[in-house]
Amino acid sequence: MRPNPTPHPVDLLELADALCRRKSHSVLCLENQGRRGEIHFVAGEIVHASFEGQHAEAALVELLSWKTGDLHLTPLVERPRRTIETDVVSMLFGRNGGSGDGASHQSGDCG
């Protein structure tokens, strides 16, 4: 059983930017006060986000607004369902997004 850690300050925009720049193939798993969400990166492109029944941009906006929480990164293991079609990287960071190669990956276990 994991202890209940105290949420710590996080800069999720900065972390997401770093993962995009690194062309990451991963899932950023987030938890805050019992709420959980995921942001999926394929080749540095944000392709899916989920949070409490929300998906796509609505979930991403909610998750990126968090100021505290616990997070960990897991590798992608199979293809995610793409729910984000917009160029989020360009929208958030003012530059071109990932490679868009449609690589085959999905979330690891965020639990």
C-alpha positions in Angstrom: 0.0 0.0 0.0 1.4 3.4 -1.0 1.4 6.1 1.7 -0.7 9.2 1.0 2.0 11.6 0.0 1.5 15.3 0.4 1.0 17.0 -3.0 4.0 19.0 -4.1 4.2 22.0 -6.4 4.5 21.0 -10.1 4.9 23.0 -13.3 3.1 20.7 -15.7 3.5 23.0 -18.6 7.2 23.0 -18.2 7.3 19.2 -17.8 5.0 18.7 -20.9 7.2 21.0 -22.9 10.3 19.0 -21.9 8.6 15.7 -22.8 7.6 17.1 -26.2 11.1 18.4 -26.9 12.6 15.0 -26.0 10.2 13.3 -28.5 8.9 11.2 -25.5 6.9 7.9 -25.9 5.3 7.9 -22.5 2.3 8.5 -20.2 2.4 11.2 -17.6 0.3 9.9 -14.7 -1.1 12.6 -12.3 -2.8 12.3 -9.0 -4.1 15.0 -6.7 -6.5 14.6 -3.7 -7.8 11.3 -5.0 -8.3 12.6 -8.6 -6.3 10.9 -11.3 -5.5 11.7 -14.9 -3.1 10.8 -17.8 -1.4 12.6 -20.6 -0.1 10.5 -23.4 2.9 11.4 -25.5 3.9 9.7 -28.8 7.1 10.9 -30.4 6.8 14.1 -28.4 3.3 14.8 -29.5 0.4 14.9 -27.0 -2.2 12.6 -28.5 -4.5 11.7 -25.6 -5.5 12.9 -22.2 -8.1 11.6 -19.7 -9.4 12.8 -16.4 -12.6 11.7 -14.5 -14.5 10.7 -17.6 -13.3 13.6 -19.7 -11.0 13.0 -22.7 -9.0 15.1 -25.2 -8.5 18.8 -24.9 -11.0 19.2 -22.0 -9.1 16.7 -19.8 -5.7 18.2 -20.9 -6.7 21.7 -19.9 -7.9 20.5 -16.5 -4.7 18.5 -15.9 -2.3 21.2 -17.0 -4.1 23.7 -14.6 -3.1 21.6 -11.5 -0.6 23.5 -9.3 0.2 20.5 -7.0 0.1 16.8 -7.2 2.0 13.6 -7.5 3.2 12.4 -10.9 5.2 9.7 -12.5 6.1 8.7 -16.0 5.5 5.3 -17.5 6.5 4.0 -20.9 3.9 3.5 -23.6 3.2 -0.2 -24.3 0.5 -0.1 -27.0 -1.3 2.4 -29.3 -3.4 5.0 -27.6 -6.8 6.0 -28.9 -6.0 9.4 -30.4 -8.4 12.0 -28.9 -6.4 15.1 -29.4 -6.2 16.2 -33.1 -5.1 19.8 -32.7 -1.5 20.8 -32.6 -1.3 21.2 -28.8 2.4 21.8 -28.7 2.0 24.7 -31.1 -1.0 26.0 -29.2 0.7 25.7 -25.7 4.4 26.5 -26.6 4.3 28.5 -29.8 6.3 26.0 -31.9 5.9 23.0 -34.2 4.6 19.8 -32.6 5.9 16.2 -32.7 6.7 14.1 -35.7 3.1 12.9 -36.1 4.4 9.5 -37.1 1.4 7.7 -35.5 3.8 5.3 -33.6 2.1 2.4 -32.0 2.0 2.7 -28.2 -0.5 2.9 -25.2 -0.3 3.7 -21.6 1.5 1.8 -19.0 0.0 1.1 -15.6 -0.4 4.4 -13.8 -1.6 2.8 -10.6 
